[in-house]
Amino acid sequence: MFWAIVVLLIIGGLGASWYMKTLPGQYDALAQCLKDKGALFYGAFWCPHCQEQKKMFGNSAKLLPYVECSLADQKTQTPICIEKEIKSYPTWIFADGSKLTGEQQPKVLAEKTGCSMPE
């Protein structure tokens, strides 16, 4: 009986975790606007600052216009990132060709693109 309860709690926890990730995020509209305005977020899967950038957007991170720059060996860049001369992560490139490097607050990205912040 004890193990059945433990298994049910684990399954319930996993289910709740999955469900929470499917809910709309606070920054869904902002992330979509960034994409619509031509902003691109260049990063690497192993980059802690990129992970922090995504955490700032919470559940909305899945909507960010993200471009993966790292190949599996973590040393080589993808051709698009070489072409765009991405030297550090994260790097944001905007429709006007300007760049911002490092973690950027959602408010800064909204101001840069003319997108509105959620209320």
Buried (B, 14 or more C-beta within 10 A) or exposed (E): EEEEEEEEEEEEEEEEEEEEEEEEBBBBBBBBBBBEBEBBBBBBEEBEBBBEBBEBBBBBBBBBBBBBBBBEEEEEBBEEBEEBEBEEBBBBBBEEEEBBBEBBEBEEBBEBBEBEBEE
